[in-house]
């Protein structure tokens, strides 16, 4: 059971990092296009892009804590 | 985001006016309802998936940590999708000027499509308005179909799912008609003193021919 938990948490962490990478790249691209074309992106969209990144970071922090916790538990048992 | 020449604040639209003497007639995005349907579906799917995951992790694996991690992951994936949906909608613009008709469909990081049609070489234009179903009637949403050189059906330009299609269509029809009158390739009426339709001209000509024949 603990093996499954460890594997799943590791997969979630990797996926979170992938999504974070995508989101940062996507945000850069959207803002770059804003400057290229001169379009004024609404503030709400910019905030949504930022909120997205923050949510992924939150996911990474939580998953990392759970994973470390799991590893420590395995180490001492 | 509708407006006449100088009233426009969107920099991107101003960047589209590249030809000499070009003036903006209309610029529109698709109706907000277009993104509402996938948006609502995404939110429902998000919560549905979280419910399934919580059932799996709490009942079978008995782990709250996995549930929290999975919920955050699922939420971030769906929020990414929703953001992309909104950004793509924002970057899909129809622009009609007195010189050209333009459709900009730009999805950052994924695709960039630009469809452009110059009005200088067009002879005739017809504007049709279409509201298909009950939702379109309810939200005042529909298509404006601009047909060029209709007898040959050369080109049709569709402004799909836009807000207030009737008002915009009538406005566009009037504006494009005046543009066509000044166009070098546009249809010129030779009898400028009394404007008439093509059918009337034809009937009058036929009548004159018949009288000539009788006199001979």
Interface residues (C-beta under 8 A of the other chain):
Chain A: X1 X4 X5 X8 X9 X12 X15 X16 X19 X22 X23 X25 X26 X29 X30 X32 X33 X37 X38 X39 X40 X41 X42 X45 X48 X49 X51 X52 X55 X56 X58 X59 X62 X63 X66 X69 X70
Chain B: X9 X10 X11 X12 X14 X15 X61 X63 X65 X66 X68 X69 X70 X72 X73 X75 X76 X77 X79 X80 X82 X83 X84 X86 X87 X90 X91 X106 X108 X109
